[in-house]
Amino acid sequence: MTIFASVAAFETALADLPGPDSEAQNAARARQAQLTKPAGSLGRLEEIAIFFAGWQRRERPRLDRGRAAIFAGNHGVTAHGVSAFPPSVTAQMVANFHRGGAAINSLSAVAGLELVVVPLDLDRPTADFTAGAAMSATECLDALNAGAAVVDEDLDLLLLGEMGIGNSTAAAALCARSFGGGAHEWVGPGTGVDAEGVARKIGVVDRALAVHTYAAASAFETLRRVGGREIAAMAGAVLRARQLGVPVLLDGFISCAAVAPLFADNPSIADHCVAAHCSAEPGHALLLRKLRLAPLLMLGMRLGEGSGAAVAAGVVRAALAAHDQMATFAEAAVSESL
């Protein structure tokens, strides 16, 4: 499926983002005011229900069909020793996903979600972005469209996750190029590298930023120069979901970093997104502040592969169930003076 036929088509779509249905939000807000509870007593659960009402364009949103889309890609920058694991682990973990043996398999199943795994040219890593662009324009467009292709119009929720050895280095470079700040503000241990490994990653990201200093700062150029196929795919999925009015649950540092270049071009891109959790990766808390997203959960997770988003999907289900199934004061013959 080709949604973004050209760079211009991608940029036009990013510039022209549909908003939520304010009438549906107002109706959901009015319903919340009539449910048998003190106003505001369910906290974020009430906000979630109203948020989903706006994007699903109905007073009583539902989660009949949710999809977890996990994208996998390999990175040429791993040649610099930025990960505790070799690039071969990416394909091995994809095989584990297909066998049903990973955390995301268990967590998506218990959350009642479809699981889609999309490996992207794992035998052909992106180029080393300390020497040039990670992807050609065609490769980046292909990745964006691979992400867009997983979004169906009848989805009630889309979760995004990833697998890609070396992608926390790419994510740090994306954040620094999108929001500024030195590499030291964005680089963390990723898969668990030691202090020497973190210092090596900082040096790699600093070199990449220097190499691409004079390149265009557009979302597309940032993604293709210092991103990765799986990261660009998540960006394409976020943009396509917005076009179709599908709410998105973002996972950790990497999936949120996929939104960073889009946000730098058009901050309203995050309006249909919910941050599932705040990762233990140090740069994630800063990134969430930049994206103006408050995480639903703080569990110290840093696995990736959509795991935090799958856990947070349970919170969304609870919010929508309470909103839909609770009685109103009139239905329950309860005084409204709670």
C-alpha positions as CSV (number, residue, x, y, z in Angstrom):
1,M,0.0,0.0,0.0
2,T,1.4,3.4,-1.0
3,I,-0.2,6.2,1.1
4,F,2.7,8.6,0.8
5,A,3.6,8.5,-2.9
6,S,6.3,11.2,-2.6
7,V,8.1,13.3,0.0
8,A,5.7,16.1,-1.0
9,A,2.7,13.9,-0.2
10,F,4.1,13.0,3.2
11,E,4.8,16.7,4.0
12,T,1.3,17.7,2.8
13,A,-0.3,15.1,5.1
14,L,1.7,16.2,8.1
15,A,0.8,19.9,7.5
16,D,-3.0,19.1,7.2
17,L,-4.0,17.1,10.3
18,P,-7.7,16.5,11.1
19,G,-8.8,17.2,14.6
20,P,-11.1,15.4,17.1
21,D,-14.9,15.7,17.1
22,S,-15.6,18.3,19.6
23,E,-19.3,17.4,19.7
24,A,-18.5,13.8,20.7
25,Q,-16.1,15.1,23.3
26,N,-18.7,17.4,24.8
27,A,-21.3,14.6,24.8
28,A,-18.8,12.3,26.6
29,R,-18.0,15.0,29.1
30,A,-21.7,15.5,29.7
31,R,-22.2,11.8,30.2
32,Q,-19.3,11.7,32.7
33,A,-21.1,14.4,34.7
34,Q,-24.2,12.2,35.0
35,L,-22.5,9.0,36.1
36,T,-22.9,7.7,39.6
37,K,-19.7,9.1,41.1
38,P,-18.4,12.4,42.4
39,A,-17.2,14.6,39.6
40,G,-13.6,13.9,38.7
41,S,-13.3,11.0,41.1
42,L,-12.0,8.6,38.4
43,G,-9.2,11.0,37.5
44,R,-7.3,10.2,34.3
45,L,-9.8,7.5,33.4
46,E,-12.4,10.2,32.8
47,E,-10.0,12.1,30.6
48,I,-9.1,9.0,28.6
49,A,-12.8,8.3,27.9
50,I,-13.4,11.9,26.7
51,F,-10.2,11.7,24.6
52,F,-11.2,8.5,22.9
53,A,-14.7,9.9,22.3
54,G,-13.3,12.8,20.3
55,W,-11.1,10.6,18.1
56,Q,-13.5,7.8,17.6
57,R,-16.2,10.4,17.0
58,R,-18.8,8.8,19.3
59,E,-20.1,9.6,22.8
60,R,-19.4,6.1,24.1
61,P,-16.1,5.0,22.6
62,R,-15.1,1.3,22.6
63,L,-12.2,-1.0,22.2
64,D,-13.5,-3.8,20.1
65,R,-10.5,-3.9,17.8
66,G,-7.1,-2.9,19.0
67,R,-3.9,-3.7,17.2
68,A,-0.3,-3.8,18.4
69,A,2.1,-3.2,15.5
70,I,5.7,-4.0,16.1
71,F,8.3,-2.9,13.5
72,A,11.8,-4.3,13.3
73,G,14.9,-2.9,11.6
74,N,18.7,-3.1,11.7
75,H,21.1,-0.2,12.0
76,G,24.5,0.3,10.4
77,V,25.6,2.5,13.3
78,T,26.0,-0.7,15.4
79,A,29.4,-1.0,13.8
80,H,30.6,1.5,16.5
81,G,29.7,-0.8,19.4
82,V,26.7,1.2,20.6
83,S,24.8,-1.9,21.9
84,A,25.3,-4.7,24.3
85,F,23.9,-7.1,21.7
86,P,24.9,-7.9,18.1
87,P,22.5,-7.0,15.2
88,S,21.7,-10.6,14.7
89,V,19.5,-10.5,17.8
90,T,16.9,-8.4,15.9
91,A,16.1,-11.3,13.6
92,Q,16.2,-13.7,16.4
93,M,13.7,-11.7,18.4
94,V,11.4,-11.4,15.4
95,A,11.5,-15.2,15.1
96,N,10.6,-15.3,18.8
97,F,7.6,-12.9,18.2
98,H,6.4,-15.2,15.5
99,R,6.7,-18.3,17.8
100,G,4.8,-16.5,20.5
101,G,7.6,-16.5,23.0
102,A,8.2,-12.8,23.7
103,A,6.7,-10.4,26.3
104,I,4.6,-8.6,23.7
105,N,2.9,-11.9,22.8
106,S,1.7,-12.5,26.3
107,L,0.9,-8.8,27.0
108,S,-1.0,-8.2,23.8
109,A,-3.0,-11.4,24.3
110,V,-4.0,-10.5,27.8
111,A,-5.0,-7.0,26.6
112,G,-7.1,-8.5,23.8
113,L,-5.1,-7.0,21.0
114,E,-4.2,-8.2,17.5
115,L,-0.4,-8.5,17.1
116,V,1.2,-7.6,13.8
117,V,5.0,-7.9,13.4
118,V,6.6,-6.2,10.5
119,P,10.3,-6.9,9.8
120,L,11.9,-4.4,7.5
121,D,14.9,-5.6,5.4
122,L,16.7,-7.1,8.4
123,D,19.4,-8.4,6.1
124,R,20.1,-4.9,4.8
125,P,20.9,-2.5,7.7
126,T,20.6,1.2,7.3
127,A,23.8,3.0,6.4
128,D,26.1,4.3,9.2
129,F,24.7,7.7,9.8
130,T,28.0,9.1,11.1
131,A,29.2,8.9,7.5
132,G,26.1,9.9,5.6
133,A,22.3,9.5,5.6
134,A,20.9,6.3,7.1
135,M,18.5,5.9,4.2
136,S,17.9,7.2,0.7
137,A,14.7,9.1,0.1
138,T,13.2,6.0,-1.5
139,E,14.1,3.8,1.4
140,C,12.6,6.2,3.9
141,L,9.4,6.5,1.9
142,D,9.1,2.7,1.7
143,A,9.5,2.5,5.5
144,L,6.9,5.3,6.1
145,N,4.4,3.4,3.8
146,A,5.1,0.1,5.6
147,G,4.0,1.8,8.8
148,A,1.0,3.4,7.2
149,A,-0.1,0.0,5.8
150,V,-0.8,-1.5,9.2
151,V,-3.5,1.1,10.0
152,D,-7.0,0.0,9.2
153,E,-9.9,2.5,9.3
154,D,-12.0,0.3,11.6
155,L,-9.3,0.1,14.4
156,D,-10.4,1.5,17.7
157,L,-6.8,1.7,19.0
158,L,-3.3,1.3,17.6
159,L,-0.3,0.5,19.7
160,L,3.2,1.0,18.4
161,G,6.4,-0.9,19.3
162,E,9.7,-1.8,17.9
163,M,12.7,-4.1,17.8
164,G,16.1,-3.0,16.5
165,I,19.5,-3.4,17.9
166,G,21.1,0.1,17.9
167,N,17.9,2.0,17.7
168,S,18.2,3.8,21.0
169,T,21.3,5.5,19.4
170,A,19.1,6.5,16.4
171,A,16.4,7.7,18.8
172,A,18.8,9.9,20.7
173,A,20.0,11.5,17.4
174,L,16.4,12.1,16.3
175,C,15.6,13.8,19.5
176,A,18.7,16.0,19.5
177,R,18.1,17.0,15.9
178,S,14.4,17.7,16.5
179,F,14.5,19.4,19.9
180,G,18.2,20.5,20.3
181,G,20.4,19.8,23.2
182,G,23.6,17.8,23.2
183,A,23.8,14.1,22.8
184,H,24.5,13.7,26.5
185,E,20.9,14.9,27.2
186,W,19.4,12.1,25.1
187,V,21.7,9.1,25.2
188,G,21.2,6.3,27.7
189,P,22.2,2.7,28.3
190,G,19.7,1.3,25.9
191,T,20.1,-2.5,26.0
192,G,22.3,-2.1,29.0
193,V,25.7,-0.8,28.0
194,D,28.1,0.3,30.7
195,A,29.4,3.8,31.3
196,E,32.1,3.4,28.7
197,G,29.4,2.2,26.2
198,V,27.2,5.3,27.0
199,A,30.2,7.6,26.4
200,R,30.8,5.8,23.1
201,K,27.2,6.3,22.1
202,I,27.4,10.0,23.0
203,G,30.4,10.4,20.7
204,V,28.6,8.6,17.9
205,V,25.5,10.8,18.2
206,D,27.6,14.0,18.4
207,R,29.4,12.9,15.2
208,A,26.2,12.2,13.4
209,L,24.7,15.6,14.4
210,A,27.9,17.3,13.1
211,V,27.7,15.4,9.8
212,H,24.1,16.4,9.2
213,T,24.4,20.0,10.6
214,Y,23.7,21.7,7.3
215,A,21.0,19.3,6.0
216,A,17.4,20.4,5.9
217,A,15.7,20.2,9.3
218,S,12.4,18.8,8.0
219,A,10.7,15.8,9.5
220,F,11.4,13.7,6.4
221,E,15.1,14.6,6.3
222,T,15.6,14.0,10.0
223,L,14.0,10.6,9.7
224,R,16.0,9.5,6.7
225,R,19.3,10.9,7.9
226,V,19.5,9.7,11.5
227,G,16.6,7.3,11.9
228,G,16.0,3.7,11.0
229,R,13.4,1.8,9.0
230,E,11.4,0.7,12.0
231,I,11.4,4.2,13.4
232,A,10.3,5.7,10.1
233,A,7.6,3.0,9.9
234,M,6.2,4.1,13.3
235,A,6.2,7.7,12.1
236,G,4.2,6.6,9.0
237,A,1.8,4.7,11.2
238,V,1.2,7.7,13.5
239,L,0.5,10.0,10.6
240,R,-1.8,7.5,8.9
241,A,-3.6,6.9,12.1
242,R,-4.2,10.6,12.4
243,Q,-5.7,10.7,8.9
244,L,-8.1,7.9,9.8
245,G,-8.9,9.2,13.3
246,V,-7.4,6.2,15.1
247,P,-6.0,6.9,18.6
248,V,-2.4,5.8,19.2
249,L,-0.7,4.4,22.3
250,L,3.0,5.1,22.1
251,D,5.3,2.8,23.9
252,G,8.8,3.9,25.2
253,F,11.7,6.1,24.1
254,I,12.0,4.7,20.6
255,S,8.4,5.0,19.6
256,C,8.1,8.4,21.0
257,A,11.3,9.4,19.2
258,A,9.6,8.4,16.0
259,V,7.1,11.2,16.6
260,A,9.8,13.8,17.5
261,P,10.6,14.9,13.9
262,L,6.9,15.1,13.1
263,F,6.3,17.2,16.2
264,A,9.1,19.6,15.3
265,D,7.3,20.3,12.0
266,N,3.7,20.2,13.4
267,P,3.2,20.0,17.2
268,S,-0.4,19.0,16.8
269,I,0.7,15.5,15.5
270,A,0.7,14.3,19.1
271,D,-2.9,15.3,19.8
272,H,-4.2,11.8,18.9
273,C,-1.4,10.1,20.9
274,V,-1.3,8.8,24.5
275,A,2.0,8.0,26.2
276,A,1.6,4.6,27.6
277,H,4.4,4.8,30.2
278,C,7.6,6.6,31.0
279,S,10.5,4.3,30.3
280,A,13.6,3.9,32.5
281,E,15.7,5.1,29.6
282,P,16.8,8.5,30.8
283,G,15.9,10.5,27.7
284,H,12.3,9.4,27.7
285,A,11.1,11.7,30.5
286,L,12.6,14.7,28.7
287,L,11.1,13.6,25.4
288,L,7.6,13.3,26.9
289,R,7.9,16.8,28.3
290,K,8.9,18.0,24.8
291,L,6.0,16.2,23.3
292,R,3.6,17.5,26.0
293,L,2.5,14.0,26.9
294,A,1.8,12.7,30.4
295,P,2.5,9.0,30.7
296,L,-0.3,6.7,32.0
297,L,2.1,4.4,33.9
298,M,5.5,4.6,35.7
299,L,6.7,1.0,36.0
300,G,10.4,1.2,35.4
301,M,10.0,-0.7,32.1
302,R,12.6,-0.4,29.3
303,L,12.0,-3.5,27.2
304,G,10.5,-1.9,24.1
305,E,8.6,-4.1,21.6
306,G,5.4,-2.4,22.6
307,S,5.3,-4.0,26.1
308,G,4.5,-0.9,28.1
309,A,1.8,0.1,25.6
310,A,0.2,-3.3,25.9
311,V,0.0,-3.0,29.7
312,A,-1.5,0.5,29.4
313,A,-4.1,-0.8,27.0
314,G,-5.7,-2.4,30.1
315,V,-6.0,1.0,31.6
316,V,-7.7,2.3,28.4
317,R,-10.1,-0.7,28.5
318,A,-11.0,0.1,32.1
319,A,-11.6,3.8,31.3
320,L,-13.9,3.0,28.4
321,A,-15.8,0.3,30.3
322,A,-16.5,2.6,33.2
323,H,-17.6,5.4,30.9
324,D,-19.9,3.0,28.9
325,Q,-21.3,0.7,31.6
326,M,-21.8,2.8,34.7
327,A,-25.3,3.9,35.4
328,T,-26.3,7.6,35.4
329,F,-27.8,9.2,38.4
330,A,-31.2,9.0,36.8
331,E,-30.9,5.4,35.8
332,A,-29.8,4.4,39.3
333,A,-32.2,6.6,41.1
334,V,-29.3,8.1,43.1
335,S,-29.2,11.6,44.3
336,E,-26.9,13.9,42.3
337,S,-25.5,15.5,45.4
338,L,-22.7,13.0,45.9
